[in-house]
Amino acid sequence: MTDYYIIHTACRYVDKRTFFQKVTQGLNESYEDLCNRAFDIIRKAEKKLGGEFSLVDITYLESTNQTHLIKGV
């Protein structure tokens, strides 16, 4: 099982990102099914909160020095 994280950026002019939700890929779940499920969550959140959302994994967070976003998750 692999964990992915949905990160929220409130405004494209403000470079502050926050953790929104963790999405875990099931053992028999394809990557396409995971993406469909995650992007359904993102579409609903965009309507409610606005801003931009990204689906990332731990490797991306480590390479961009953003692991602090998921501390305690």
C-alpha positions, 0 to 999 in steps of 0.5 A: 500500500502506497500513501499519496498526499493532497496538498492545497495551495490557497492562492497561486500568488501566495507560496504557502502550501498545507496538507489537505488529505492522505490517500492510500492506494489499496493492494489491488487498486490500480494507479488509475483507480487511485487517481480517479478517486483522488481527483474526485476529492480534489474537484469537490475541494476546489469547489468548496475551498478554491485554490489549487491542489496537487497529488504528490508522494513522499519522494516529491515531498522529500526532494522539494523539502516539504516533508514538514507538511505531513508531520504527524499524519 
